[in-house]
Amino acid sequence: FYVLIRTRFSHVISNLFLSKKSYFASYQEGDFWAIERDYRLPMHYAFILMTRIVGQFKHDVEEDGAHFLLVLLPNKLDIDPQMQENILKQFNDLNETFFDHEKSYSLMEDFGHQANISVLNLYPIFKEELPKKDMYLTGNDHLNEYGHELVAREIHKKFIEFGWINSTT
């Protein structure tokens, strides 16, 4: 009984003073699973499922005579150091090495190359661009006008690079 009370009391006190929670004790929803450096079983399964869906989609698109380009569009959390820091501040048992914000993009890009799928990974472009100009609407992950222009410009470049359109188009 004493151990239970002491443990509960310690938990309450730590929450009062630290106002942080344990990632491992309290976080089950999976919103951050895709950026964990070491994937849990559900993320391994999700990745395999995603590769099968993308592979089938590519097949269907090309069967219809069109070109398929897998565009990897980063969310703001993955490229914004301030948002990343704010997430880490919520938890008392994480540090900056726990998450790998580039991992899912690298995995999908590698999959694309192995599966002969054309890939446009916008992660490095957006990460480089964010300090200069924001591509997202304030308060969420939706692209603003500039973000849409940037995506369209990069897709256009890829289409030219692959010979799918002329450079004058």
Salt bridges, closest charged atoms under 4 A:
GLU36 OE1 - ARG40 NE 3.11
GLU62 OE1 - LYS58 NZ 2.71
GLU63 OE2 - HIS59 NE2 3.37
ASP78 OD1 - HIS101 ND1 3.10
GLU85 OE2 - LYS89 NZ 3.30
ASP100 OD2 - ARG37 NH1 3.53
GLU128 OE2 - LYS132 NZ 3.61
ASP134 OD2 - LYS76 NZ 2.95
GLU154 OE2 - LYS157 NZ 3.08
GLU161 OE2 - LYS158 NZ 3.56
